[in-house]
Protein backbone atom coordinates (compact mmCIF):
# COMPACT_ATOMS: atom_id res chain seq x y z
CA UNK A 1 0.00 0.00 0.00
CA UNK A 2 1.27 3.47 -0.92
CA UNK A 3 2.26 5.80 1.95
CA UNK A 4 -0.52 8.16 3.03
CA UNK A 5 -0.25 11.96 2.74
CA UNK A 6 -2.40 14.76 4.16
CA UNK A 7 -3.09 17.89 2.07
CA UNK A 8 -5.05 20.45 4.13
CA UNK A 9 -7.39 22.47 1.93
CA UNK A 10 -6.32 26.10 2.20
CA UNK A 11 -9.72 27.43 1.11
CA UNK A 12 -10.92 26.21 4.53
CA UNK A 13 -8.11 27.88 6.50
CA UNK A 14 -8.59 30.95 8.70
CA UNK A 15 -7.54 33.77 6.35
CA UNK A 16 -7.46 36.31 9.19
CA UNK A 17 -4.75 34.26 10.90
CA UNK A 18 -3.09 32.63 7.92
CA UNK A 19 0.46 32.95 9.24
CA UNK A 20 -0.52 31.11 12.41
CA UNK A 21 -2.31 28.45 10.35
CA UNK A 22 0.82 27.88 8.25
CA UNK A 23 2.96 27.52 11.37
CA UNK A 24 0.50 24.99 12.81
CA UNK A 25 0.42 22.97 9.59
CA UNK A 26 4.21 22.97 9.41
CA UNK A 27 4.60 21.97 13.07
CA UNK A 28 2.18 19.09 12.55
CA UNK A 29 3.91 17.92 9.37
CA UNK A 30 1.22 18.52 6.78
CA UNK A 31 2.54 16.89 3.62
CA UNK A 32 1.05 19.36 1.11
CA UNK A 33 -1.04 22.53 1.03
CA UNK A 34 -4.02 21.97 -1.27
CA UNK A 35 -4.79 25.06 -3.34
CA UNK A 36 -8.14 25.23 -5.17
CA UNK A 37 -8.04 27.51 -8.21
CA UNK A 38 -11.57 28.20 -9.53
CA UNK A 39 -12.36 30.58 -12.37
CA UNK A 40 -16.14 30.97 -12.20
CA UNK A 41 -16.53 29.09 -15.49
CA UNK A 42 -15.40 25.48 -15.06
CA UNK A 43 -17.01 25.67 -11.62
CA UNK A 44 -19.36 28.40 -10.39
CA UNK A 45 -17.10 29.84 -7.75
CA UNK A 46 -13.97 31.96 -7.46
CA UNK A 47 -11.28 30.98 -4.99
CA UNK A 48 -7.52 31.27 -4.64
CA UNK A 49 -5.24 32.72 -7.30
CA UNK A 50 -1.76 33.24 -8.68
CA UNK A 51 -0.56 35.74 -6.05
CA UNK A 52 -1.70 33.45 -3.25
CA UNK A 53 0.47 30.66 -4.65
CA UNK A 54 3.51 32.94 -4.90
CA UNK A 55 3.08 34.09 -1.31
CA UNK A 56 2.71 30.53 0.00
CA UNK A 57 5.92 29.58 -1.78
CA UNK A 58 7.61 32.60 -0.20
CA UNK A 59 6.45 32.05 3.37
CA UNK A 60 6.16 28.25 3.61
CA UNK A 61 8.36 25.35 2.55
CA UNK A 62 5.46 22.87 2.49
CA UNK A 63 4.96 21.62 -1.10
CA UNK A 64 1.81 22.86 -2.83
CA UNK A 65 -0.92 20.69 -4.31
CA UNK A 66 -2.42 22.99 -6.94
CA UNK A 67 -5.83 21.96 -8.25
CA UNK A 68 -6.72 23.84 -11.43
CA UNK A 69 -10.51 23.92 -11.84
CA UNK A 70 -10.32 26.28 -14.80
CA UNK A 71 -11.22 26.39 -18.47
CA UNK A 72 -8.47 26.06 -21.09
CA UNK A 73 -5.73 25.18 -18.60
CA UNK A 74 -3.23 24.64 -21.43
CA UNK A 75 -3.27 28.40 -22.06
CA UNK A 76 -2.84 29.29 -18.38
CA UNK A 77 -0.30 26.83 -16.94
CA UNK A 78 2.45 29.45 -17.20
CA UNK A 79 0.51 31.82 -14.93
CA UNK A 80 1.13 29.60 -11.91
CA UNK A 81 4.42 29.43 -10.07
CA UNK A 82 5.42 25.78 -9.69
CA UNK A 83 8.37 24.39 -7.80
CA UNK A 84 9.94 20.93 -7.57
CA UNK A 85 7.89 18.85 -5.16
CA UNK A 86 4.62 20.60 -6.01
CA UNK A 87 1.72 18.62 -7.50
CA UNK A 88 -0.49 20.22 -10.15
CA UNK A 89 -3.82 18.76 -11.31
CA UNK A 90 -5.72 19.58 -14.49
CA UNK A 91 -9.22 18.32 -15.27
CA UNK A 92 -9.68 16.03 -18.24
CA UNK A 93 -13.13 17.60 -18.74
CA UNK A 94 -11.57 21.05 -19.24
CA UNK A 95 -8.61 20.33 -21.48
CA UNK A 96 -8.88 19.18 -25.09
CA UNK A 97 -5.10 18.75 -25.25
CA UNK A 98 -4.35 17.55 -21.74
CA UNK A 99 -1.05 15.84 -22.56
CA UNK A 100 0.32 19.24 -23.57
CA UNK A 101 -0.67 20.60 -20.16
CA UNK A 102 0.80 17.62 -18.32
CA UNK A 103 4.07 18.07 -20.21
CA UNK A 104 4.16 21.78 -19.35
CA UNK A 105 3.71 20.94 -15.65
CA UNK A 106 6.57 18.46 -15.75
CA UNK A 107 8.77 20.89 -17.67
CA UNK A 108 8.26 23.34 -14.80
CA UNK A 109 9.60 20.71 -12.40
CA UNK A 110 6.31 19.79 -10.74
CA UNK A 111 4.39 16.50 -10.60
CA UNK A 112 1.53 16.17 -13.09
CA UNK A 113 -1.91 14.85 -12.19
CA UNK A 114 -5.19 14.41 -14.02
CA UNK A 115 -8.40 15.22 -12.16
CA UNK A 116 -11.79 13.59 -12.73
CA UNK A 117 -15.24 14.74 -11.65
CA UNK A 118 -17.48 12.12 -10.00
CA UNK A 119 -19.45 11.46 -13.21
CA UNK A 120 -16.40 11.18 -15.49
CA UNK A 121 -15.48 7.54 -16.26
CA UNK A 122 -12.05 6.10 -15.58
CA UNK A 123 -11.64 5.17 -19.25
CA UNK A 124 -10.75 8.83 -19.87
CA UNK A 125 -7.39 8.08 -18.22
CA UNK A 126 -6.37 5.07 -20.29
CA UNK A 127 -4.10 6.90 -22.74
CA UNK A 128 -2.75 9.29 -20.11
CA UNK A 129 -1.25 6.80 -17.66
CA UNK A 130 2.39 7.14 -18.85
CA UNK A 131 2.13 10.92 -18.38
CA UNK A 132 0.78 10.89 -14.83
CA UNK A 133 2.36 11.03 -11.40
CA UNK A 134 -1.09 10.79 -9.84
CA UNK A 135 -4.85 11.00 -10.32
CA UNK A 136 -7.14 13.29 -8.36
CA UNK A 137 -10.62 11.86 -7.95
CA UNK A 138 -13.31 14.32 -6.98
CA UNK A 139 -15.60 12.63 -4.47
CA UNK A 140 -18.07 15.53 -4.58
CA UNK A 141 -19.00 17.71 -7.52
CA UNK A 142 -16.41 20.49 -7.50
CA UNK A 143 -16.94 24.09 -6.54
CA UNK A 144 -17.92 24.32 -2.89
CA UNK A 145 -16.83 22.93 0.47
CA UNK A 146 -19.25 21.16 2.80
CA UNK A 147 -20.94 18.85 0.28
CA UNK A 148 -21.95 15.24 0.90
CA UNK A 149 -19.88 12.40 -0.53
CA UNK A 150 -21.03 10.96 -3.86
CA UNK A 151 -21.26 7.36 -2.58
CA UNK A 152 -20.26 5.54 -5.77
CA UNK A 153 -16.88 7.28 -5.72
CA UNK A 154 -15.63 4.84 -3.07
CA UNK A 155 -15.87 1.98 -5.55
CA UNK A 156 -14.38 4.28 -8.20
CA UNK A 157 -11.26 4.63 -6.04
CA UNK A 158 -11.05 0.85 -5.77
CA UNK A 159 -11.45 0.39 -9.53
CA UNK A 160 -8.83 3.03 -10.25
CA UNK A 161 -6.30 1.42 -7.92
CA UNK A 162 -6.86 -1.91 -9.63
CA UNK A 163 -6.58 -0.30 -13.07
CA UNK A 164 -3.28 1.37 -12.17
CA UNK A 165 -1.79 -1.72 -10.57
CA UNK A 166 -2.74 -4.01 -13.43
CA UNK A 167 -1.22 -1.58 -15.95
CA UNK A 168 2.07 -1.47 -14.02
CA UNK A 169 1.59 1.92 -12.36
CA UNK A 170 1.70 0.80 -8.74
CA UNK A 171 3.54 3.99 -7.74
CA UNK A 172 0.93 6.35 -9.17
CA UNK A 173 -0.82 8.27 -6.39
CA UNK A 174 -4.59 8.45 -5.94
CA UNK A 175 -5.73 11.70 -4.37
CA UNK A 176 -9.28 12.16 -3.05
CA UNK A 177 -10.98 15.53 -2.75
CA UNK A 178 -14.44 16.12 -1.29
CA UNK A 179 -15.99 15.33 2.09
CA UNK A 180 -12.84 13.60 3.32
CA UNK A 181 -14.31 13.23 6.80
CA UNK A 182 -12.72 10.98 9.36
CA UNK A 183 -15.33 8.31 8.61
CA UNK A 184 -14.97 8.58 4.85
CA UNK A 185 -11.17 8.75 4.95
CA UNK A 186 -11.04 5.23 6.39
CA UNK A 187 -13.18 3.92 3.53
CA UNK A 188 -11.14 5.83 0.96
CA UNK A 189 -7.88 4.48 2.35
CA UNK A 190 -9.19 0.92 2.31
CA UNK A 191 -10.25 1.42 -1.33
CA UNK A 192 -6.72 2.50 -2.31
CA UNK A 193 -6.45 6.29 -1.94
CA UNK A 194 -3.23 7.65 -0.44
CA UNK A 195 -3.43 11.47 -0.71
CA UNK A 196 -6.22 13.10 1.28
CA UNK A 197 -7.49 16.65 0.72
CA UNK A 198 -8.61 17.52 4.23
CA UNK A 199 -10.95 20.44 4.75
CA UNK A 200 -13.98 21.43 6.76
CA UNK A 201 -14.94 17.85 7.66
CA UNK A 202 -11.55 16.79 9.07
CA UNK A 203 -8.46 19.00 9.52
CA UNK A 204 -10.46 22.23 9.85
CA UNK A 205 -13.50 20.64 11.53
CA UNK A 206 -14.81 22.47 14.62
CA UNK A 207 -14.64 20.89 18.05
CA UNK A 208 -10.89 20.21 18.08
CA UNK A 209 -7.70 22.04 17.17
CA UNK A 210 -6.08 21.71 13.76
CA UNK A 211 -3.21 19.89 15.45
CA UNK A 212 -5.57 17.40 17.07
CA UNK A 213 -7.46 16.85 13.83
CA UNK A 214 -4.28 16.22 11.83
CA UNK A 215 -3.06 13.74 14.43
CA UNK A 216 -6.38 11.89 14.38
CA UNK A 217 -6.54 11.79 10.58
CA UNK A 218 -2.99 10.50 10.39
CA UNK A 219 -3.76 7.71 12.85
CA UNK A 220 -6.77 6.42 10.93
CA UNK A 221 -5.19 6.47 7.47
C-alpha positions as CSV (number, residue, x, y, z in Angstrom):
1,X,0.0,0.0,0.0
2,X,1.3,3.5,-0.9
3,X,2.3,5.8,2.0
4,X,-0.5,8.2,3.0
5,X,-0.3,12.0,2.7
6,X,-2.4,14.8,4.2
7,X,-3.1,17.9,2.1
8,X,-5.0,20.5,4.1
9,X,-7.4,22.5,1.9
10,X,-6.3,26.1,2.2
11,X,-9.7,27.4,1.1
12,X,-10.9,26.2,4.5
13,X,-8.1,27.9,6.5
14,X,-8.6,31.0,8.7
15,X,-7.5,33.8,6.4
16,X,-7.5,36.3,9.2
17,X,-4.7,34.3,10.9
18,X,-3.1,32.6,7.9
19,X,0.5,33.0,9.2
20,X,-0.5,31.1,12.4
21,X,-2.3,28.5,10.4
22,X,0.8,27.9,8.2
23,X,3.0,27.5,11.4
24,X,0.5,25.0,12.8
25,X,0.4,23.0,9.6
26,X,4.2,23.0,9.4
27,X,4.6,22.0,13.1
28,X,2.2,19.1,12.5
29,X,3.9,17.9,9.4
30,X,1.2,18.5,6.8
31,X,2.5,16.9,3.6
32,X,1.1,19.4,1.1
33,X,-1.0,22.5,1.0
34,X,-4.0,22.0,-1.3
35,X,-4.8,25.1,-3.3
36,X,-8.1,25.2,-5.2
37,X,-8.0,27.5,-8.2
38,X,-11.6,28.2,-9.5
39,X,-12.4,30.6,-12.4
40,X,-16.1,31.0,-12.2
41,X,-16.5,29.1,-15.5
42,X,-15.4,25.5,-15.1
43,X,-17.0,25.7,-11.6
44,X,-19.4,28.4,-10.4
45,X,-17.1,29.8,-7.7
46,X,-14.0,32.0,-7.5
47,X,-11.3,31.0,-5.0
48,X,-7.5,31.3,-4.6
49,X,-5.2,32.7,-7.3
50,X,-1.8,33.2,-8.7
51,X,-0.6,35.7,-6.0
52,X,-1.7,33.5,-3.2
53,X,0.5,30.7,-4.6
54,X,3.5,32.9,-4.9
55,X,3.1,34.1,-1.3
56,X,2.7,30.5,0.0
57,X,5.9,29.6,-1.8
58,X,7.6,32.6,-0.2
59,X,6.4,32.0,3.4
60,X,6.2,28.3,3.6
61,X,8.4,25.3,2.6
62,X,5.5,22.9,2.5
63,X,5.0,21.6,-1.1
64,X,1.8,22.9,-2.8
65,X,-0.9,20.7,-4.3
66,X,-2.4,23.0,-6.9
67,X,-5.8,22.0,-8.2
68,X,-6.7,23.8,-11.4
69,X,-10.5,23.9,-11.8
70,X,-10.3,26.3,-14.8
71,X,-11.2,26.4,-18.5
72,X,-8.5,26.1,-21.1
73,X,-5.7,25.2,-18.6
74,X,-3.2,24.6,-21.4
75,X,-3.3,28.4,-22.1
76,X,-2.8,29.3,-18.4
77,X,-0.3,26.8,-16.9
78,X,2.5,29.4,-17.2
79,X,0.5,31.8,-14.9
80,X,1.1,29.6,-11.9
81,X,4.4,29.4,-10.1
82,X,5.4,25.8,-9.7
83,X,8.4,24.4,-7.8
84,X,9.9,20.9,-7.6
85,X,7.9,18.8,-5.2
86,X,4.6,20.6,-6.0
87,X,1.7,18.6,-7.5
88,X,-0.5,20.2,-10.2
89,X,-3.8,18.8,-11.3
90,X,-5.7,19.6,-14.5
91,X,-9.2,18.3,-15.3
92,X,-9.7,16.0,-18.2
93,X,-13.1,17.6,-18.7
94,X,-11.6,21.1,-19.2
95,X,-8.6,20.3,-21.5
96,X,-8.9,19.2,-25.1
97,X,-5.1,18.7,-25.3
98,X,-4.4,17.5,-21.7
99,X,-1.1,15.8,-22.6
100,X,0.3,19.2,-23.6
101,X,-0.7,20.6,-20.2
102,X,0.8,17.6,-18.3
103,X,4.1,18.1,-20.2
104,X,4.2,21.8,-19.3
105,X,3.7,20.9,-15.7
106,X,6.6,18.5,-15.7
107,X,8.8,20.9,-17.7
108,X,8.3,23.3,-14.8
109,X,9.6,20.7,-12.4
110,X,6.3,19.8,-10.7
111,X,4.4,16.5,-10.6
112,X,1.5,16.2,-13.1
113,X,-1.9,14.8,-12.2
114,X,-5.2,14.4,-14.0
115,X,-8.4,15.2,-12.2
116,X,-11.8,13.6,-12.7
117,X,-15.2,14.7,-11.7
118,X,-17.5,12.1,-10.0
119,X,-19.4,11.5,-13.2
120,X,-16.4,11.2,-15.5
121,X,-15.5,7.5,-16.3
122,X,-12.1,6.1,-15.6
123,X,-11.6,5.2,-19.2
124,X,-10.7,8.8,-19.9
125,X,-7.4,8.1,-18.2
126,X,-6.4,5.1,-20.3
127,X,-4.1,6.9,-22.7
128,X,-2.8,9.3,-20.1
129,X,-1.3,6.8,-17.7
130,X,2.4,7.1,-18.9
131,X,2.1,10.9,-18.4
132,X,0.8,10.9,-14.8
133,X,2.4,11.0,-11.4
134,X,-1.1,10.8,-9.8
135,X,-4.8,11.0,-10.3
136,X,-7.1,13.3,-8.4
137,X,-10.6,11.9,-7.9
138,X,-13.3,14.3,-7.0
139,X,-15.6,12.6,-4.5
140,X,-18.1,15.5,-4.6
141,X,-19.0,17.7,-7.5
142,X,-16.4,20.5,-7.5
143,X,-16.9,24.1,-6.5
144,X,-17.9,24.3,-2.9
145,X,-16.8,22.9,0.5
146,X,-19.2,21.2,2.8
147,X,-20.9,18.9,0.3
148,X,-21.9,15.2,0.9
149,X,-19.9,12.4,-0.5
150,X,-21.0,11.0,-3.9
151,X,-21.3,7.4,-2.6
152,X,-20.3,5.5,-5.8
153,X,-16.9,7.3,-5.7
154,X,-15.6,4.8,-3.1
155,X,-15.9,2.0,-5.6
156,X,-14.4,4.3,-8.2
157,X,-11.3,4.6,-6.0
158,X,-11.0,0.9,-5.8
159,X,-11.4,0.4,-9.5
160,X,-8.8,3.0,-10.3
161,X,-6.3,1.4,-7.9
162,X,-6.9,-1.9,-9.6
163,X,-6.6,-0.3,-13.1
164,X,-3.3,1.4,-12.2
165,X,-1.8,-1.7,-10.6
166,X,-2.7,-4.0,-13.4
167,X,-1.2,-1.6,-15.9
168,X,2.1,-1.5,-14.0
169,X,1.6,1.9,-12.4
170,X,1.7,0.8,-8.7
171,X,3.5,4.0,-7.7
172,X,0.9,6.4,-9.2
173,X,-0.8,8.3,-6.4
174,X,-4.6,8.5,-5.9
175,X,-5.7,11.7,-4.4
176,X,-9.3,12.2,-3.1
177,X,-11.0,15.5,-2.7
178,X,-14.4,16.1,-1.3
179,X,-16.0,15.3,2.1
180,X,-12.8,13.6,3.3
181,X,-14.3,13.2,6.8
182,X,-12.7,11.0,9.4
183,X,-15.3,8.3,8.6
184,X,-15.0,8.6,4.8
185,X,-11.2,8.8,4.9
186,X,-11.0,5.2,6.4
187,X,-13.2,3.9,3.5
188,X,-11.1,5.8,1.0
189,X,-7.9,4.5,2.3
190,X,-9.2,0.9,2.3
191,X,-10.2,1.4,-1.3
192,X,-6.7,2.5,-2.3
193,X,-6.5,6.3,-1.9
194,X,-3.2,7.6,-0.4
195,X,-3.4,11.5,-0.7
196,X,-6.2,13.1,1.3
197,X,-7.5,16.7,0.7
198,X,-8.6,17.5,4.2
199,X,-10.9,20.4,4.7
200,X,-14.0,21.4,6.8
201,X,-14.9,17.9,7.7
202,X,-11.6,16.8,9.1
203,X,-8.5,19.0,9.5
204,X,-10.5,22.2,9.8
205,X,-13.5,20.6,11.5
206,X,-14.8,22.5,14.6
207,X,-14.6,20.9,18.0
208,X,-10.9,20.2,18.1
209,X,-7.7,22.0,17.2
210,X,-6.1,21.7,13.8
211,X,-3.2,19.9,15.4
212,X,-5.6,17.4,17.1
213,X,-7.5,16.9,13.8
214,X,-4.3,16.2,11.8
215,X,-3.1,13.7,14.4
216,X,-6.4,11.9,14.4
217,X,-6.5,11.8,10.6
218,X,-3.0,10.5,10.4
219,X,-3.8,7.7,12.9
220,X,-6.8,6.4,10.9
221,X,-5.2,6.5,7.5
